[in-house]
Amino acid sequence: MAFDDQSAEPDIQLVVSLGHTGDQALYLRVTPDAAPELKQDLEDAHVYAGEILEFTAGQELVIYAGSIAAGLGSLAAALSAFFHRNQHKSISFSHDGEPVEIKGYSEQASQRLINRVLEEAAQKQFEQDTECRRILRSPEDDSTAS
């Protein structure tokens, strides 16, 4: 779902992306003004795994790692708290596609969206990790497995 007014910028941007192979984290890119709030929610849910530095020309969003090592429930709770507190703001929320504006979503609708996005991202992270392990496995591993 795209924004109604294409010229209007959302109040907050939040983008979920895959972490590095094997780190059991998803990366959360967020508007700098909202970053301290999100960081606190991640810490409160015990899923804050650190700030990520990305060396690009002009970083526009702050990047935090959210741990998925113990499952997605705590990370979902952190995002739900963040969305609930900012429910009257326009939030552009995305992962692997077109952003969705969640302003005016009910708590249940926001929760469904959060769960779906996190499940899709965690599945892609798992697939990425599995493929990387397969590629990095030495040919000797295959000969000893017989």
C-alpha positions as CSV (number, residue, x, y, z in Angstrom):
1,M,0.0,0.0,0.0
2,A,1.6,3.3,-1.1
3,F,1.2,6.7,0.5
4,D,-1.8,8.7,-0.6
5,D,0.3,11.9,-1.1
6,Q,3.4,10.8,-2.9
7,S,5.1,14.2,-2.1
8,A,4.6,13.8,1.7
9,E,7.3,12.2,3.6
10,P,6.4,9.9,6.4
11,D,7.1,11.0,10.0
12,I,9.1,7.8,10.6
13,Q,10.7,5.3,8.3
14,L,11.4,1.8,9.6
15,V,13.0,-0.8,7.3
16,V,13.6,-4.4,8.3
17,S,16.5,-6.0,6.4
18,L,18.6,-9.1,6.7
19,G,21.6,-9.2,8.9
20,H,25.0,-10.7,8.2
21,T,25.2,-14.4,7.7
22,G,25.1,-16.3,11.0
23,D,24.6,-13.3,13.3
24,Q,21.0,-14.3,14.2
25,A,19.8,-10.7,13.8
26,L,17.6,-8.6,11.6
27,Y,18.7,-5.0,10.9
28,L,16.2,-2.3,11.7
29,R,16.9,1.0,9.8
30,V,15.0,3.9,11.4
31,T,14.7,7.6,11.1
32,P,17.3,9.3,13.4
33,D,14.7,11.2,15.4
34,A,12.9,8.0,16.3
35,A,16.1,5.9,16.9
36,P,16.5,6.4,20.6
37,E,12.8,5.3,21.2
38,L,13.3,2.2,19.1
39,K,16.6,1.4,20.8
40,Q,14.9,1.6,24.2
41,D,12.1,-0.7,23.1
42,L,14.6,-3.2,21.8
43,E,16.6,-3.0,25.1
44,D,13.4,-3.4,27.1
45,A,12.5,-6.5,25.1
46,H,16.1,-7.8,25.6
47,V,16.7,-8.1,21.8
48,Y,19.0,-5.1,21.3
49,A,22.1,-6.5,19.6
50,G,23.9,-3.2,18.9
51,E,24.1,-0.4,16.5
52,I,25.4,-1.2,13.0
53,L,27.7,1.1,11.1
54,E,27.3,1.3,7.4
55,F,29.9,3.1,5.5
56,T,28.1,4.9,2.7
57,A,28.0,8.5,1.5
58,G,25.3,10.1,3.7
59,Q,23.7,7.6,6.0
60,E,20.1,8.6,6.3
61,L,18.8,6.0,8.8
62,V,20.2,4.7,12.1
63,I,20.7,0.9,12.0
64,Y,20.1,-1.4,15.0
65,A,20.5,-5.1,15.1
66,G,17.5,-6.9,16.7
67,S,18.3,-10.4,17.9
68,I,16.2,-13.3,16.6
69,A,18.3,-15.9,18.4
70,A,15.5,-16.7,20.9
71,G,12.6,-16.4,18.4
72,L,10.6,-13.5,17.0
73,G,8.2,-12.9,19.9
74,S,10.4,-10.4,21.8
75,L,11.4,-8.5,18.6
76,A,7.7,-8.3,17.6
77,A,6.8,-7.0,21.1
78,A,9.5,-4.3,20.8
79,L,8.1,-3.2,17.4
80,S,4.5,-3.3,18.7
81,A,5.4,-1.0,21.6
82,F,7.2,1.4,19.1
83,F,4.2,1.4,16.7
84,H,1.7,1.8,19.5
85,R,3.5,4.8,21.0
86,N,3.7,6.4,17.5
87,Q,0.3,5.4,16.3
88,H,-0.7,9.0,15.4
89,K,2.3,9.5,13.2
90,S,2.8,8.4,9.7
91,I,5.2,5.4,9.7
92,S,6.6,3.9,6.5
93,F,7.3,0.2,7.3
94,S,8.9,-2.0,4.8
95,H,10.9,-5.2,4.2
96,D,11.9,-6.4,0.7
97,G,9.4,-4.3,-1.2
98,E,7.1,-1.4,-1.2
99,P,6.6,0.5,2.0
100,V,3.3,0.3,3.9
101,E,2.0,3.3,5.7
102,I,0.7,2.1,9.1
103,K,-0.9,5.4,10.4
104,G,-4.3,4.6,11.7
105,Y,-3.9,0.8,11.8
106,S,-5.5,-0.9,14.8
107,E,-3.2,-2.6,17.3
108,Q,-4.3,-6.0,15.9
109,A,-3.7,-5.0,12.3
110,S,-0.2,-3.6,13.2
111,Q,0.6,-6.8,15.1
112,R,-0.4,-8.9,12.1
113,L,1.8,-6.8,9.8
114,I,4.7,-6.9,12.2
115,N,4.4,-10.7,12.6
116,R,4.2,-11.3,8.8
117,V,7.2,-9.0,8.1
118,L,9.4,-10.6,10.8
119,E,8.5,-14.1,9.8
120,E,9.3,-13.4,6.2
121,A,12.6,-11.7,7.1
122,A,13.6,-14.5,9.5
123,Q,12.8,-17.1,6.9
124,K,15.0,-15.3,4.3
125,Q,17.8,-14.9,6.9
126,F,17.6,-18.7,7.6
127,E,17.8,-19.5,3.9
128,Q,20.7,-17.1,3.4
129,D,22.6,-18.6,6.3
130,T,21.9,-22.2,5.1
131,E,23.1,-21.3,1.6
132,C,26.2,-19.6,2.9
133,R,27.0,-22.7,5.0
134,R,26.5,-24.9,2.0
135,I,28.8,-22.8,-0.1
136,L,31.5,-22.6,2.5
137,R,31.4,-26.3,3.4
138,S,34.6,-27.9,2.1
139,P,34.6,-30.7,-0.4
140,E,36.2,-32.9,2.3
141,D,33.1,-32.5,4.4
142,D,31.1,-34.3,1.7
143,S,33.6,-37.2,1.4
144,T,33.7,-37.9,5.1
145,A,29.9,-37.9,5.4
146,S,29.6,-41.1,3.4
